[in-house]
C-alpha cells in the first residue's frame, strides 16, 4: 500500500513536472506527499568564525530562496487538498536521500532525469542512475524537458 510519496526537487526545468506528478499520484493513492530538496552542506570555511561574510550571506540567501520555493510548492498542493510536507535538508545528496526515504517510510519516489551526456554521468555521476541501481522503493522517473 502506498502511503508516502516523495518528490525529489532540484529546482531544474523538470521540478514543476515532479511536483505535479507527485501530487497526482498522492491523490490516486490517497497518500501523503513529501517534497524534498537536498542542498549540499556548507563548505567548512563558511563557519561562524571563519570565511568572508559575503560568502556566508550569499549562501544563506540562496537557501532561503530554495526554502521559499519549496513552501510555495507545498502551499499549492495543500490548496488542492493534498496532505503535503516540504523539507529542505542539507547533506551529501545520495546519502541524505536514502536516510530520508527510510526515516519517512517512503513508498514511491518521483524524480527527474536530466538527459545529460553519458560522459557527464561517467565523470560526475547521476542521482537518477544511482537510485535506479540502489533504491529499495519504486521510482517514477520523468524525462528531461527538451
C-alpha positions in Angstrom: 0.0 0.0 0.0 1.4 3.4 -1.0 1.2 5.8 1.9 4.1 8.2 1.4 5.2 9.6 -1.9 8.5 11.6 -2.3 9.0 14.2 -4.9 12.7 15.0 -5.2 13.1 18.6 -6.1 16.3 20.1 -7.5 14.8 23.3 -9.0 15.7 22.3 -12.5 13.3 22.6 -15.5 11.6 19.3 -14.6 10.8 20.3 -11.0 7.3 21.6 -11.8 6.5 18.3 -13.5 7.8 16.4 -10.5 5.5 18.3 -8.2 2.5 17.8 -10.5 3.2 14.0 -10.8 3.8 13.6 -7.1 0.5 15.4 -6.4 -1.4 13.3 -9.0 -0.1 10.1 -7.5 -0.8 11.3 -4.0 -4.4 11.8 -5.0 -4.7 8.4 -6.7 -3.2 6.6 -3.7 -4.6 8.9 -1.0 -1.0 9.2 0.2 1.0 11.9 1.9 3.2 13.8 -0.4 6.7 14.8 0.7 8.6 17.3 -1.3 12.3 17.3 -0.5 15.3 19.3 -1.8 18.7 18.2 -0.7 21.1 21.1 -0.5 24.8 20.5 -0.4 26.3 21.0 3.0 28.0 24.3 3.7 31.7 24.3 2.9 33.7 24.1 6.1 35.3 27.5 5.6 31.8 29.1 5.9 31.7 28.5 9.7 30.6 31.3 12.0 34.1 32.4 12.8 35.9 31.7 9.5 35.4 33.0 5.9 34.2 36.2 4.4 30.7 37.4 5.5 29.6 37.9 1.9 30.0 34.2 1.1 28.1 33.1 4.2 25.4 35.8 3.4 25.1 34.7 -0.2 24.7 31.0 0.8 22.1 31.9 3.4 20.1 33.9 0.9 20.3 31.1 -1.6 19.0 28.6 0.9 16.2 30.9 2.0 15.1 31.3 -1.7 15.1 27.5 -2.1 13.1 27.2 1.1 10.6 29.8 -0.2 10.2 27.9 -3.5 9.5 24.6 -1.6 7.0 26.4 0.6 5.2 27.7 -2.5 5.0 24.1 -3.9 3.7 22.9 -0.6 1.0 25.6 -0.5 -0.1 24.7 -4.0 -0.6 21.0 -3.0 -2.4 21.8 0.2 -4.7 24.1 -1.7 -5.5 21.0 -3.9 -6.4 19.1 -0.7 -3.2 17.0 -0.6 -1.5 16.2 2.7 1.9 17.6 2.0 5.2 18.4 3.8 8.2 20.2 2.2 11.7 19.8 3.6 15.0 21.4 2.7 17.7 19.1 4.0 21.4 19.8 3.9 23.8 16.9 3.4 25.6 14.7 0.9 22.9 14.2 -1.7 22.7 10.4 -2.2 23.2 9.5 1.5 20.6 12.1 2.6 18.0 10.8 0.1 18.5 7.2 1.4 18.2 8.4 5.0 15.1 10.5 4.4 13.4 7.7 2.4 13.9 5.3 5.3 13.1 7.8 8.0 9.8 8.9 6.3 8.7 5.5 5.2 8.6 6.5 1.6 6.8 4.0 -0.7 7.5 5.7 -4.1 10.0 8.3 -5.3 9.2 10.7 -8.2 12.2 12.3 -9.7 13.5 13.8 -13.0 16.2 12.6 -15.4 18.2 15.5 -16.8 19.3 13.8 -20.0 22.9 14.7 -19.6 25.5 13.1 -21.7 27.0 9.7 -20.9 30.4 11.4 -20.5 29.0 13.8 -17.9 27.4 10.9 -15.9 30.6 8.9 -16.0 32.6 11.9 -14.7 30.2 13.4 -12.3 27.5 10.8 -11.7 23.8 10.9 -11.7 21.3 10.8 -8.8 18.8 9.2 -11.1 21.2 6.5 -12.2 22.3 5.8 -8.6 18.7 5.4 -7.4 17.9 3.1 -10.4 20.7 0.8 -9.1 20.2 1.2 -5.4 16.7 2.3 -4.4 14.7 -0.1 -2.2 11.5 1.6 -3.3 9.9 2.0 -6.8 10.8 5.1 -8.8 8.7 7.2 -11.2 11.2 9.0 -13.4 10.2 11.9 -15.6 12.3 12.7 -18.6 14.2 16.0 -19.0 12.5 18.7 -20.9 14.0 19.4 -24.3 
